[in-house]
Amino acid sequence: MAAINWLLSFIETLLLAAGGLCGLIVAICVGISKNGFDGNCILFSTFEYCNATAGDFTYLGKPGSCHFVILSEVLVAFYVLLYALYHACYLAEKMKEYHRLMLPAVVISIISLVAVFVSACLLSIGFKRFCGSLNGREEFGVKLACSAVPKWNLHPKCGKDFLPHKDFTSGNYYSLMTTAQGAAWFGFLFLLVALISLILRRIMYKPAVGDPSSSDKAQITSNMVL
């Protein structure tokens, strides 16, 4: 049983470290992408065209969407990396494992998993909507992949309600956002498996939780009898 617990702890350590790194990658990629659009969030943004060559934004995503993604991923990464460090110290026999922390860890891990799931959904759905609006150029007989960056700064006038904005550089936004999406879903998967491992260890340890207290009670009872 001890060997299984050690093996599961080792697996958890690797999964937590990988999940934390994925969270940092998501936060960095989304943050850099925001800078390319003058601090605006392109999740759920819409881009419309006047003709086959000119178009502009009619809606820019709410900053809260990107802020939630960045903040939740950073906080979760901070927690899981600290927890991974705790596991590493236990595996290296630098400290003992505090089994009483297992239940709070399960609760916090579930909350973290939900936050990462919502973050990944926001990234996937929000970026898909944005890319879908870029494909609106097809009505003019021109196909445009989301990875092909159009000219953002033409500011055309054709009767549509375009949003005024500073010039966007965008950078390699497509690679950044697709990397963020992949990292978010991989992070979710890593944390999910780590949570399952933690729950298994909690279940395995549960029968032994009462042993120390039971022995203490037995000792007290024997002393009272004497």
N, C-alpha and C positions, 0 to 999 in steps of 0.2 A: 504493500500500500504506500509506503514511504517513497519507493522508487517511482511509482506512478505519479504521486504528488509532485516529486521533483521534476519529472519529465513534463508534466502539464505546466508547471511554473516556468520552465525553460521555454516552452512553446509560447506561453503568454508574454514573456519578456520580449521575444523576437517580434511577435505580432503587435504588441503595444508600441515598441520602438518604430516599427514600420508604419503603423497608423499615425503616430505623432509626426513623423517626417512627411507623410502624405498631407496632413493638415497644414503644415508649414508651407509646402509647395503650393497648395490651393491659395492660401492667403497671399503669398508673394505674387503669384501669377495674376490674381484678380486685382491686387493693388497696382501692379505695373500697367495692366490693361486700363485701369481708371485714369492713370496719369496720361496715357496716350489720347484720352478723350477729355482732357482738361478737367479731370476729376469727376466726370459724369459716369454713371453706371449704364452700360449698354444692355444689361439684362432686361428683357421685355421691351426694349426700344423698337421703334418702327421707322423704316426708311422708305420714302416714296419717290417716284420718278416723275419728272415732267416729260421726258423723252428718253430715247435710248442711251443718252450720254450724260444727262444731268438729273440730279435728285438731291434730296436733303432729308434731314430728320423731321418727322412730324410729331414724334414723341420720344422723350429720353426717359429711361427707366428711373425709378425712384432710388435715391442714394441709399435708402434703408436696405434695399435688397443686397447690394454689394457689401454694405457695412455689416449686415447680419452674417453673411458668408465669411467675411474676414474675421470678425470678432469670435464667432462660434468656433471656427476652425483653429484659431490661435489658442483660445481657452481650453478646448479639448486637447489640443496638442500639448499644452503645458501640463495638463493633468496626466495624460497617458505617459508622457516622457518621465515625469516624476515617479509614477507608479512603476514604470519599467526599471527605473534606477533602484527603486525599493526591491523589486524582484531580483535584480542583478546582485545587490548586496546580500540578499538572502541566499541566493545560489552560491555566492562566493564565501558563504559562511561568515560574513562580516557582521550579521545581525540575525536574530531569530525571526521567524514568521509569526505575526500577531494575528491569530485566527479570528479574533473578535472584530478585526477590520474587514473581514470578508463580506459581511452583509452590507455595511455602508458602501463598500467598493462595488458590489453588485448594483445597488441603487444608482450610484453616481455613473457607473458604466452604462446603464440603461438610458439615463438622461443624456449622456454624451452621445450615445448611439443615435438617439432620436434627433439631436441637434445636427449631427453629421448627415443623417438621412435627409432632413429638411434642406440643409445647405446644398447637398448634391442635387436634389430635385429642383431647387431654385436655379442652379447653374444650368442644368440640362434643359429644363422647360424654357427658362428665360432666354438662353442663347439660341435655342431652336426657333423661338418666335422672332428673334432679331434676324437670324439667317433667313427665315421664311420671308421677311419683308424685303431683304436684299434680292431675293429671287423674283420680286415683283417686276423686274425689268423684262421678264419674258413676254409680257403683254405688248412690248414694242418689238418683239421678234428677236431679242438678244438674250441668250442664256448667260447667267452669271453665277458662278459658284461662290459660296460664302467665303472661301479662302482667297478669292480674288478681290483685293481691296479696291473699291471704287474711289473716285475723287470726292472726298468729303466736303471740300471747301468752296464749291462753286456758287452756293447760295442762289439758286435759280428762282425766278419768279414766274409762276404759271397759274396763279389763282389758288394754289394749295396753301394750307396753313402751316408753313414751315417754321421751325423754331430758330430764333436767332442764337448763334453760339460763336465762340472764338474758333479759330482754325484748329482742327484736329490733326494730330500726326498719326494717330492710331498705332503705329509701329507694327510689330508682328502679332496683332491682337488675336488672330485665328489660332495660331499655335499656342498662345498663352491660355486662351479660354478652353481649348480642347484638352490641353495638359491639365488644367484645373479640374475639368470634369472627370477625366480619368483618375486623377489622384483622389478626388472626393469619393468616387465609388470604390476604388481600391481601399481607401482608408476605412470606409464603412464596412467592407468585407473583412478586413483585418480585425477591426474592433468587434464585429459580430462573433467571429470565431474565438477571439480572446474572451468575450463575455461567456460564451458557451463553456469554455474551458474553466473559467472561474466558477461558474455555477456547478459544474461537475465536481470541482475540488471542494466546494462548500457542501455539497450533498455527501461526498465521501467522508468528509471530516465530521459531519453532524453527529453521528453516533458517539464520537469520542469527546464531544463537548462537555458532557456531564461527568466524565471520569474524575477529573481533579476535585470537583465539588463533592462528588459522591464519596470519594476517599476521605475528604475532609470531614464530611458528615459522619462517616463511619468511625473516624478517629474520635470525634467529639462524643459520639454515643458511647463508645467503649470507655472513655474517660469518666463519663457520667455514671456508668454502671460500676466502675471501680470505686 
